């Protein structure tokens, strides 16, 4: 964020002088403690609630309960990602020309939470085809608003938190929220789901997620003090702005990162299916769902401080590399291990997932000019979402026809390819020209 003053931008747009940047940085520092605490509190509640939804255990098990089909699990997961494929670009176009982002971020965040509430109400009040149709529609809209929220909230963080303190903030936030989520996931599996609390354990879990995430959003709305943006893009028709994406891809490291991130997203497609893979071997029940959720979320949580501190010290490229290595180790344990090694595999996968998510949203902030951050975030999220929307459908059909072997081979190959690109084609942006 501490960028030098300039007179013109990459596209000939007039940029603020040093006084504007000085005032922006002074505002950031003066309000840092308040904004840091607000982002932390919002993140803890948000992470706690949404990880109950996005953990690769509860939703796949819920869809499998409704349909008894791995292909349906793939369809549901695909819809959850498909919604987030187009919305990041729309959100980036909205954000990059706004002086203040918070009102927009709160709007899309509220709509995202309404979709979680819709999942709970549908689970309590509907059944059969109607329940499945409403659930899938809610997944599609949840993904749409999630993609928009991701761009808005990460751009908001870029305005509020200095670059060398974002990793620790995300690490503490994710650790605290993840610890609570891990415990709640265990409770949800062993009590809410297994004992059918309030008549439907899954609906109870979704309602809890809605309440927790809503508290976090209220804290964010009331607590943040946001400065005006130091740089703005001129308002352009969306078609014209999308025509400028080629200029973003001229940045060598960002272009290579997009390819690496797309490959890693291919491997991530397998996450919801690993629970079913283990369930075929051990029997899929509430206790197993709770235990695997606890292993995954606890590891995801505890690794965040390590990833965040590492990223602040030496950069988030190292975090991305470490996350890929952890994912490879977890996949190997999943396929080759037995007994306690099954749970160890979910621990390693949790380590990999947390580092991958943190590095993906933080590293991309550092490639290129400040005013291009929204569209860099949008492109990254769209690539990830595009792979993650098509992939689960193909995986579900593949599992139904051929079993899990093609998925395992594809996941290994994608992780190795991503690792190679990150090692040899992507430089650490803090040290590159």
KAJOHU-V295804 format. One record per pair of residues at least 12 apart in sequence whose ideal C-beta (glycine too) atoms are under 7 Angstrom apart, sorted by the first residue. I is the first residue (numbers start at 1). J is the second residue. D is the distance in whole Angstrom. If there is no record, write none. Layout:
i=I j=J d=D
i=I j=J d=D
This chain:
i=1 j=28 d=7
i=1 j=158 d=7
i=1 j=162 d=6
i=1 j=163 d=6
i=2 j=25 d=6
i=3 j=21 d=7
i=3 j=370 d=6
i=5 j=17 d=5
i=5 j=18 d=4
i=5 j=21 d=5
i=9 j=369 d=6
i=9 j=371 d=6
i=10 j=247 d=7
i=10 j=369 d=6
i=13 j=234 d=6
i=15 j=231 d=6
i=16 j=230 d=5
i=16 j=231 d=6
i=20 j=230 d=6
i=21 j=230 d=6
i=24 j=227 d=6
i=24 j=230 d=4
i=27 j=227 d=4
i=28 j=160 d=7
i=28 j=162 d=7
i=28 j=227 d=7
i=31 j=225 d=4
i=34 j=223 d=7
i=34 j=225 d=6
i=35 j=160 d=4
i=35 j=161 d=7
i=35 j=224 d=6
i=35 j=225 d=6
i=36 j=161 d=7
i=36 j=169 d=6
i=38 j=219 d=6
i=38 j=220 d=6
i=38 j=223 d=3
i=38 j=224 d=5
i=39 j=157 d=7
i=39 j=160 d=7
i=39 j=161 d=7
i=39 j=169 d=6
i=40 j=169 d=6
i=40 j=172 d=6
i=40 j=173 d=5
i=41 j=216 d=7
i=41 j=219 d=5
i=42 j=216 d=4
i=42 j=217 d=7
i=42 j=219 d=5
i=42 j=220 d=4
i=43 j=173 d=3
i=43 j=177 d=6
i=44 j=173 d=6
i=44 j=176 d=5
i=44 j=177 d=4
i=45 j=212 d=5
i=45 j=213 d=6
i=45 j=215 d=5
i=45 j=216 d=3
i=45 j=219 d=7
i=46 j=177 d=7
i=46 j=213 d=5
i=46 j=216 d=4
i=47 j=173 d=6
i=47 j=174 d=6
i=47 j=177 d=3
i=47 j=178 d=6
i=47 j=181 d=6
i=48 j=177 d=5
i=48 j=180 d=5
i=48 j=181 d=5
i=48 j=184 d=7
i=48 j=212 d=5
i=49 j=209 d=4
i=49 j=210 d=7
i=49 j=212 d=4
i=49 j=213 d=4
i=50 j=209 d=7
i=50 j=213 d=6
i=51 j=177 d=7
i=51 j=178 d=6
i=51 j=181 d=4
i=51 j=297 d=6
i=52 j=181 d=6
i=52 j=184 d=6
i=52 j=185 d=6
i=52 j=188 d=7
i=52 j=205 d=6
i=52 j=208 d=7
i=52 j=209 d=4
i=53 j=116 d=6
i=53 j=209 d=5
i=55 j=185 d=6
i=55 j=293 d=5
i=55 j=296 d=6
i=55 j=297 d=6
i=56 j=271 d=4
i=56 j=272 d=5
i=56 j=274 d=6
i=56 j=275 d=6
i=56 j=296 d=7
i=57 j=275 d=5
i=57 j=289 d=5
i=57 j=292 d=5
i=57 j=293 d=4
i=57 j=296 d=7
i=58 j=185 d=7
i=58 j=188 d=7
i=58 j=205 d=6
i=58 j=289 d=7
i=58 j=293 d=7
i=59 j=76 d=7
i=59 j=272 d=7
i=60 j=73 d=5
i=60 j=272 d=4
i=60 j=275 d=5
i=60 j=276 d=6
i=61 j=275 d=6
i=61 j=284 d=6
i=61 j=289 d=5
i=62 j=202 d=5
i=63 j=76 d=5
i=64 j=276 d=7
i=66 j=131 d=7
i=66 j=132 d=6
i=67 j=132 d=7
i=70 j=276 d=6
i=70 j=396 d=5
i=70 j=399 d=5
i=70 j=400 d=6
i=71 j=396 d=4
i=71 j=397 d=6
i=71 j=400 d=5
i=73 j=272 d=6
i=73 j=276 d=7
i=73 j=396 d=6
i=74 j=392 d=4
i=74 j=393 d=5
i=74 j=395 d=5
i=74 j=396 d=2
i=74 j=397 d=7
i=75 j=136 d=7
i=75 j=393 d=6
i=75 j=396 d=6
i=76 j=136 d=6
i=76 j=139 d=6
i=77 j=272 d=5
i=77 j=392 d=4
i=78 j=389 d=5
i=78 j=390 d=7
i=78 j=392 d=4
i=78 j=393 d=5
i=79 j=136 d=6
i=79 j=139 d=4
i=79 j=140 d=4
i=79 j=143 d=7
i=80 j=139 d=4
i=80 j=142 d=6
i=80 j=143 d=5
i=81 j=143 d=6
i=81 j=385 d=5
i=81 j=388 d=4
i=81 j=389 d=4
i=82 j=140 d=6
i=82 j=143 d=6
i=82 j=389 d=4
i=83 j=140 d=5
i=83 j=141 d=6
i=83 j=142 d=7
i=83 j=143 d=3
i=83 j=144 d=3
i=83 j=147 d=7
i=84 j=143 d=4
i=84 j=144 d=6
i=84 j=146 d=5
i=84 j=147 d=3
i=84 j=381 d=6
i=84 j=385 d=4
i=85 j=147 d=7
i=85 j=382 d=6
i=85 j=385 d=4
i=85 j=386 d=5
i=85 j=389 d=5
i=87 j=144 d=5
i=87 j=147 d=4
i=87 j=148 d=4
i=88 j=147 d=5
i=88 j=148 d=7
i=88 j=150 d=7
i=88 j=151 d=5
i=88 j=377 d=7
i=88 j=378 d=4
i=88 j=381 d=4
i=88 j=382 d=5
i=89 j=242 d=7
i=89 j=378 d=5
i=89 j=382 d=6
i=90 j=148 d=7
i=91 j=108 d=7
i=91 j=147 d=7
i=91 j=148 d=4
i=91 j=151 d=4
i=91 j=152 d=6
i=91 j=378 d=7
i=92 j=151 d=5
i=92 j=374 d=4
i=92 j=375 d=5
i=92 j=377 d=6
i=92 j=378 d=3
i=93 j=238 d=5
i=93 j=241 d=6
i=95 j=151 d=6
i=95 j=152 d=6
i=95 j=155 d=5
i=95 j=374 d=4
i=96 j=233 d=4
i=96 j=371 d=7
i=96 j=374 d=4
i=96 j=375 d=6
i=97 j=232 d=6
i=97 j=233 d=5
i=97 j=234 d=7
i=97 j=235 d=5
i=99 j=228 d=4
i=99 j=229 d=5
i=99 j=232 d=7
i=100 j=226 d=6
i=100 j=228 d=7
i=101 j=152 d=6
i=101 j=155 d=6
i=101 j=156 d=5
i=101 j=159 d=7
i=101 j=226 d=7
i=102 j=156 d=6
i=102 j=224 d=6
i=102 j=226 d=5
i=104 j=152 d=6
i=105 j=149 d=7
i=105 j=152 d=4
i=105 j=153 d=6
i=105 j=156 d=6
i=106 j=217 d=6
i=106 j=220 d=7
i=106 j=221 d=5
i=108 j=145 d=5
i=108 j=148 d=4
i=108 j=149 d=5
i=108 j=152 d=6
i=109 j=149 d=5
i=109 j=217 d=5
i=110 j=217 d=6
i=111 j=145 d=5
i=112 j=142 d=6
i=112 j=145 d=4
i=112 j=146 d=6
i=112 j=149 d=6
i=113 j=210 d=6
i=113 j=213 d=5
i=113 j=214 d=5
i=113 j=217 d=7
i=115 j=138 d=5
i=115 j=141 d=5
i=115 j=142 d=4
i=115 j=145 d=7
i=116 j=142 d=7
i=116 j=206 d=6
i=116 j=209 d=5
i=116 j=210 d=4
i=116 j=213 d=7
i=117 j=210 d=4
i=118 j=138 d=5
i=119 j=135 d=6
i=119 j=138 d=5
i=119 j=206 d=4
i=120 j=203 d=5
i=120 j=206 d=4
i=120 j=207 d=4
i=120 j=210 d=6
i=122 j=134 d=4
i=122 j=135 d=6
i=122 j=138 d=7
i=123 j=200 d=5
i=123 j=202 d=5
i=123 j=203 d=4
i=123 j=206 d=7
i=124 j=199 d=7
i=124 j=200 d=6
i=124 j=203 d=5
i=147 j=381 d=6
i=147 j=385 d=6
i=150 j=381 d=6
i=151 j=374 d=6
i=151 j=377 d=5
i=151 j=378 d=6
i=151 j=381 d=6
i=154 j=361 d=5
i=154 j=365 d=7
i=154 j=377 d=6
i=155 j=373 d=6
i=155 j=374 d=5
i=155 j=377 d=7
i=158 j=365 d=5
i=158 j=373 d=6
i=159 j=226 d=6
i=159 j=227 d=6
i=159 j=229 d=7
i=160 j=224 d=7
i=160 j=226 d=7
i=164 j=312 d=6
i=165 j=312 d=7
i=166 j=362 d=6
i=167 j=308 d=4
i=167 j=309 d=7
i=167 j=311 d=4
i=167 j=312 d=4
i=167 j=362 d=7
i=168 j=308 d=5
i=168 j=309 d=6
i=168 j=312 d=6
i=170 j=304 d=7
i=170 j=308 d=5
i=170 j=358 d=5
i=171 j=304 d=4
i=171 j=305 d=4
i=171 j=307 d=6
i=171 j=308 d=2
i=171 j=309 d=6
i=172 j=305 d=7
i=174 j=301 d=7
i=174 j=304 d=4
i=174 j=354 d=6
i=175 j=301 d=5
i=175 j=302 d=7
i=175 j=304 d=4
i=175 j=305 d=5
i=178 j=297 d=6
i=178 j=300 d=5
i=178 j=301 d=3
i=178 j=304 d=7
i=179 j=301 d=5
i=181 j=297 d=5
i=182 j=294 d=5
i=182 j=297 d=4
i=182 j=298 d=4
i=182 j=301 d=6
i=184 j=208 d=7
i=185 j=290 d=6
i=185 j=293 d=4
i=185 j=294 d=6
i=185 j=297 d=5
i=186 j=290 d=5
i=186 j=293 d=7
i=186 j=294 d=4
i=188 j=201 d=7
i=188 j=205 d=4
i=188 j=290 d=7
i=189 j=286 d=5
i=189 j=287 d=6
i=189 j=289 d=4
i=189 j=290 d=2
i=189 j=293 d=6
i=190 j=286 d=6
i=190 j=287 d=6
i=190 j=290 d=5
i=192 j=204 d=5
i=192 j=205 d=5
i=193 j=286 d=4
i=193 j=289 d=7
i=194 j=286 d=3
i=194 j=287 d=7
i=231 j=370 d=5
i=231 j=371 d=4
i=232 j=371 d=7
i=233 j=371 d=5
i=245 j=379 d=7
i=248 j=368 d=7
i=248 j=372 d=6
i=248 j=375 d=6
i=248 j=376 d=6
i=248 j=379 d=6
i=251 j=367 d=6
i=251 j=368 d=5
i=253 j=367 d=6
i=253 j=426 d=5
i=253 j=427 d=5
i=253 j=429 d=6
i=253 j=432 d=6
i=254 j=367 d=4
i=254 j=368 d=6
i=254 j=376 d=7
i=256 j=421 d=6
i=256 j=425 d=4
i=256 j=426 d=5
i=257 j=367 d=7
i=257 j=426 d=5
i=258 j=379 d=7
i=258 j=380 d=7
i=258 j=383 d=5
i=259 j=421 d=6
i=260 j=418 d=5
i=260 j=421 d=4
i=260 j=422 d=5
i=260 j=426 d=6
i=261 j=360 d=6
i=261 j=380 d=6
i=261 j=383 d=6
i=261 j=384 d=6
i=262 j=383 d=5
i=262 j=387 d=5
i=263 j=414 d=5
i=263 j=417 d=5
i=263 j=418 d=4
i=263 j=421 d=7
i=264 j=324 d=6
i=264 j=356 d=6
i=264 j=414 d=7
i=264 j=415 d=7
i=264 j=418 d=4
i=265 j=384 d=5
i=265 j=387 d=4
i=265 j=388 d=6
i=266 j=387 d=6
i=266 j=391 d=6
i=266 j=410 d=6
i=266 j=414 d=4
i=267 j=327 d=6
i=267 j=411 d=4
i=267 j=414 d=4
i=267 j=415 d=5
i=268 j=388 d=7
i=269 j=387 d=7
i=269 j=388 d=6
i=269 j=391 d=3
i=269 j=392 d=6
i=269 j=395 d=6
i=270 j=395 d=7
i=270 j=407 d=5
i=270 j=411 d=5
i=272 j=392 d=7
i=273 j=395 d=6
i=273 j=399 d=7
i=273 j=407 d=6
i=274 j=334 d=6
i=275 j=292 d=6
i=277 j=404 d=5
i=278 j=292 d=7
i=278 j=342 d=6
i=291 j=343 d=7
i=292 j=346 d=5
i=295 j=343 d=5
i=295 j=346 d=4
i=295 j=347 d=5
i=295 j=350 d=7
i=296 j=346 d=5
i=296 j=349 d=6
i=296 j=350 d=4
i=297 j=350 d=7
i=299 j=347 d=4
i=299 j=350 d=3
i=299 j=351 d=5
i=300 j=350 d=4
i=300 j=353 d=6
i=300 j=354 d=4
i=303 j=351 d=5
i=303 j=354 d=5
i=303 j=355 d=6
i=304 j=354 d=5
i=304 j=358 d=7
i=307 j=319 d=5
i=307 j=354 d=6
i=307 j=355 d=5
i=307 j=358 d=5
i=308 j=358 d=7
i=311 j=358 d=7
i=311 j=359 d=7
i=311 j=362 d=6
i=315 j=428 d=4
i=315 j=430 d=5
i=316 j=359 d=4
i=316 j=362 d=5
i=316 j=363 d=4
i=317 j=363 d=6
i=317 j=422 d=7
i=317 j=426 d=6
i=317 j=428 d=4
i=319 j=355 d=5
i=319 j=358 d=6
i=319 j=359 d=4
i=320 j=356 d=7
i=320 j=359 d=4
i=320 j=363 d=6
i=320 j=422 d=6
i=321 j=419 d=7
i=321 j=422 d=6
i=321 j=423 d=7
i=322 j=355 d=6
i=323 j=352 d=5
i=323 j=355 d=3
i=323 j=356 d=4
i=323 j=359 d=6
i=324 j=352 d=7
i=324 j=415 d=6
i=324 j=418 d=6
i=324 j=419 d=5
i=324 j=422 d=7
i=326 j=348 d=5
i=326 j=351 d=4
i=326 j=352 d=4
i=326 j=355 d=7
i=327 j=349 d=6
i=327 j=352 d=3
i=327 j=415 d=6
i=328 j=415 d=5
i=329 j=348 d=5
i=330 j=345 d=5
i=330 j=348 d=3
i=330 j=349 d=4
i=330 j=352 d=6
i=331 j=411 d=6
i=331 j=412 d=6
i=333 j=345 d=4
i=333 j=348 d=6
i=335 j=408 d=6
i=360 j=380 d=7
i=364 j=376 d=5
i=364 j=377 d=6
i=364 j=380 d=5
i=366 j=429 d=4
i=366 j=430 d=7
i=367 j=429 d=5
i=395 j=407 d=5
